[in-house]
Structure formats: structure tokens, C-alpha cells
């Protein structure tokens, strides 16, 4: 098994050399969930990815968070 974390916040996961879509939750989304669990609103935070791009969190219709690149 292998996980790859990309500088755009995405994750790829492989098992037996095949991608496993249900295990490919973007790492940036998981961090947003972590912040919420600590009482912090991701929409009020500044984020910068390893590649230097800025990210802005926003709440979706299903009450989860996603992000836009600035």
C-alpha cells in the first residue's frame, strides 16, 4: 500500500498497484475537519500549500469544507 500527498492538497492511495478512490480524501480537507473539531473556523484562517499557492476554505451545501486556490 502507498499514499502520495500532492502539493495541491490532494491524496492518492494505492493498494496492489491500483488506486483506491474511497481512501483518497484530500489531506487539506482532513485538516479543515481537524480545525473544526478544535473549535476553529477554517474560513477565518489563511492557508499556504507547500508549492506556495494560497488556499481559501469555504463551507459547502452539505456543511463540509472545500477550498479555492487564490
N, CA, C and O of each residue as an XYZ file, in Angstrom:
280
protein
N       0.849     -1.177      0.000
C       0.000      0.000      0.000
C       0.887      1.229      0.000
O       2.000      1.218      0.524
N       0.362      2.299     -0.606
C       1.158      3.517     -0.742
C       0.228      4.726     -0.797
O      -0.796      4.705     -1.480
N       0.598      5.781     -0.067
C      -0.120      7.054     -0.116
C       0.817      8.118     -0.665
O       1.998      8.163     -0.323
N       0.271      8.972     -1.521
C       1.029     10.094     -2.068
C       0.272     11.377     -1.737
O      -0.914     11.496     -2.044
N       0.952     12.332     -1.115
C       0.366     13.626     -0.792
C       0.893     14.642     -1.802
O       2.105     14.799     -1.955
N      -0.009     15.323     -2.484
C       0.370     16.292     -3.502
C       0.342     17.710     -2.955
O      -0.372     18.000     -1.995
N       1.119     18.587     -3.568
C       1.220     19.971     -3.099
C      -0.053     20.770     -3.334
O      -0.158     21.897     -2.849
N      -1.028     20.225     -4.065
C      -2.304     20.928     -4.262
C      -3.347     20.507     -3.230
O      -4.505     20.914     -3.326
N      -2.951     19.690     -2.233
C      -3.857     19.282     -1.170
C      -4.512     17.936     -1.399
O      -5.225     17.446     -0.523
N      -4.291     17.328     -2.548
C      -4.909     16.041     -2.868
C      -4.069     14.881     -2.344
O      -2.898     15.038     -1.996
N      -4.704     13.712     -2.301
C      -4.060     12.488     -1.870
C      -4.379     11.385     -2.874
O      -5.506     11.299     -3.363
N      -3.406     10.552     -3.181
C      -3.636      9.344     -3.975
C      -3.265      8.153     -3.094
O      -2.270      8.194     -2.370
N      -4.062      7.103     -3.160
C      -3.784      5.907     -2.371
C      -3.843      4.694     -3.279
O      -4.763      4.548     -4.084
N      -2.845      3.821     -3.142
C      -2.739      2.630     -3.985
C      -2.644      1.374     -3.125
O      -1.988      1.363     -2.082
N      -3.306      0.325     -3.579
C      -3.201     -0.995     -2.973
C      -3.053     -1.986     -4.121
O      -3.869     -1.999     -5.044
N      -2.028     -2.804     -4.066
C      -1.741     -3.746     -5.154
C      -1.608     -3.011     -6.489
O      -2.082     -3.483     -7.522
N      -0.955     -1.847     -6.448
C      -0.708     -1.017     -7.632
C      -1.970     -0.487     -8.299
O      -1.929     -0.106     -9.469
N      -3.089     -0.454     -7.582
C      -4.341      0.111     -8.114
C      -4.826      1.185     -7.150
O      -4.730      1.038     -5.931
N      -5.353      2.274     -7.722
C      -5.876      3.340     -6.878
C      -7.109      2.875     -6.127
O      -7.902      2.081     -6.632
N      -7.257      3.388     -4.902
C      -8.399      3.075     -4.047
C      -9.126      4.394     -3.779
O      -8.795      5.102     -2.828
N     -10.124      4.729     -4.621
C     -10.777      6.035     -4.525
C     -11.341      6.374     -3.143
O     -11.272      7.528     -2.721
N     -11.895      5.391     -2.435
C     -12.501      5.701     -1.133
C     -11.460      6.043     -0.066
O     -11.825      6.473      1.028
N     -10.181      5.863     -0.362
C      -9.112      6.226      0.576
C      -8.318      7.439      0.100
O      -7.205      7.676      0.570
N      -8.881      8.202     -0.825
C      -8.169      9.340     -1.402
C      -8.771     10.674     -0.984
O      -8.954     11.570     -1.808
N      -9.071     10.796      0.289
C      -9.573     12.054      0.843
C      -8.459     13.099      0.781
O      -7.346     12.828      1.233
N      -8.729     14.287      0.231
C      -7.685     15.315      0.192
C      -7.177     15.639      1.608
O      -7.976     15.842      2.522
N      -5.873     15.684      1.781
C      -5.328     15.946      3.104
C      -5.706     17.324      3.612
O      -5.835     17.526      4.819
N      -5.885     18.270      2.708
C      -6.265     19.615      3.132
C      -7.678     19.598      3.735
O      -7.941     20.326      4.692
N      -8.584     18.787      3.194
C      -9.941     18.664      3.750
C      -9.906     18.040      5.142
O     -10.648     18.457      6.031
N      -9.060     17.056      5.328
C      -8.929     16.434      6.650
C      -8.433     17.443      7.680
O      -8.853     17.413      8.838
N      -7.542     18.333      7.258
C      -7.057     19.353      8.187
C      -8.174     20.342      8.532
O      -8.280     20.785      9.676
N      -9.001     20.684      7.548
C     -10.154     21.553      7.838
C     -11.037     20.908      8.905
O     -11.459     21.573      9.851
N     -11.316     19.611      8.751
C     -12.134     18.889      9.735
C     -11.475     18.907     11.109
O     -12.155     19.064     12.123
N     -10.162     18.748     11.146
C      -9.431     18.790     12.406
C      -9.600     20.151     13.078
O      -9.855     20.224     14.280
N      -9.457     21.232     12.301
C      -9.627     22.572     12.865
C     -11.017     22.747     13.452
O     -11.165     23.284     14.550
N     -12.036     22.300     12.730
C     -13.418     22.401     13.218
C     -13.559     21.647     14.545
O     -14.224     22.126     15.464
N     -12.935     20.473     14.642
C     -13.026     19.683     15.883
C     -12.394     20.415     17.066
O     -12.699     20.110     18.219
N     -11.518     21.375     16.788
C     -10.863     22.167     17.833
C     -11.532     23.527     18.026
O     -11.028     24.381     18.755
N     -12.694     23.719     17.353
C     -13.436     24.967     17.517
C     -12.936     26.111     16.658
O     -13.252     27.266     16.942
N     -12.173     25.832     15.625
C     -11.630     26.872     14.749
C     -12.347     26.822     13.407
O     -12.495     25.751     12.818
N     -12.792     27.974     12.926
C     -13.475     28.084     11.642
C     -12.432     28.222     10.527
O     -11.740     29.239     10.460
N     -12.309     27.215      9.649
C     -11.314     27.295      8.576
C     -11.502     28.491      7.643
O     -10.543     28.940      7.016
N     -12.725     29.011      7.544
C     -12.965     30.166      6.676
C     -12.281     31.424      7.204
O     -12.122     32.397      6.468
N     -11.879     31.410      8.468
C     -11.230     32.572      9.071
C      -9.714     32.419      9.148
O      -9.037     33.218      9.794
N      -9.186     31.397      8.492
C      -7.747     31.120      8.522
C      -7.113     31.377      7.158
O      -7.785     31.337      6.127
N      -5.831     31.635      7.171
C      -5.043     31.727      5.944
C      -4.284     30.417      5.782
O      -3.753     29.878      6.753
N      -4.233     29.902      4.549
C      -3.534     28.654      4.274
C      -2.599     28.843      3.090
O      -2.925     29.528      2.120
N      -1.439     28.226      3.190
C      -0.483     28.231      2.087
C       0.004     26.805      1.875
O       0.469     26.157      2.812
N      -0.104     26.318      0.642
C       0.319     24.969      0.303
C       1.838     24.909      0.140
O       2.481     25.948     -0.005
N       2.418     23.706      0.161
C       3.873     23.583      0.006
C       4.414     24.207     -1.282
O       5.578     24.605     -1.343
N       3.564     24.290     -2.311
C       4.029     24.888     -3.577
C       3.885     26.416     -3.579
O       4.139     27.060     -4.597
N       3.478     26.999     -2.440
C       3.370     28.443     -2.313
C       2.012     29.016     -2.656
O       1.772     30.202     -2.425
N       1.101     28.197     -3.208
C      -0.233     28.697     -3.553
C      -1.051     28.942     -2.296
O      -0.966     28.190     -1.325
N      -1.838     29.996     -2.327
C      -2.745     30.319     -1.233
C      -4.049     29.563     -1.431
O      -4.482     29.334     -2.561
N      -4.668     29.181     -0.325
C      -5.921     28.429     -0.349
C      -6.922     29.143      0.545
O      -6.571     29.645      1.613
N      -8.166     29.183      0.100
C      -9.242     29.752      0.908
C     -10.285     28.669      1.131
O     -10.807     28.100      0.173
N     -10.593     28.381      2.394
C     -11.603     27.381      2.746
C     -12.993     27.992      2.609
O     -13.197     29.174      2.885
N     -13.942     27.168      2.180
C     -15.347     27.591      2.152
C     -16.237     26.414      2.508
O     -15.897     25.258      2.254
N     -17.396     26.730      3.109
C     -18.343     25.699      3.512
C     -19.231     25.339      2.320
O     -19.706     26.218      1.601
N     -19.447     24.042      2.119
C     -20.265     23.553      1.016
C     -21.714     23.379      1.468
O     -22.029     23.536      2.648
N     -22.586     23.055      0.521
C     -24.009     22.859      0.837
C     -24.246     21.711      1.811
O     -25.238     21.716      2.540
N     -23.351     20.732      1.831
C     -23.519     19.601      2.758
C     -22.794     19.828      4.090
O     -22.549     18.883      4.840
N     -22.454     21.090      4.373
C     -21.874     21.514      5.647
C     -20.468     20.961      5.900
O     -20.052     20.811      7.048
N     -19.745     20.661      4.826
C     -18.338     20.288      4.938
C     -17.531     21.433      4.322
O     -18.104     22.421      3.863
N     -16.214     21.300      4.312
C     -15.368     22.352      3.757
C     -14.654     21.876      2.505
O     -14.292     20.706      2.374
N     -14.464     22.803      1.602
C     -13.673     22.590      0.394
C     -12.781     23.819      0.271
O     -12.806     24.685      1.145
N     -11.994     23.910     -0.796
C     -11.112     25.059     -0.905
C     -11.014     25.564     -2.345
O     -11.212     24.828     -3.311
N     -10.704     26.841     -2.435
C     -10.400     27.514     -3.690
C      -8.942     27.928     -3.633
O      -8.420     28.264     -2.570
N      -8.290     27.901     -4.787
C      -6.923     28.381     -4.877
C      -6.962     29.844     -5.308
O      -7.704     30.214     -6.218
N      -6.163     30.664     -4.650
C      -6.110     32.092     -4.996
C      -5.005     32.363     -5.976
O      -4.807     33.508     -6.383
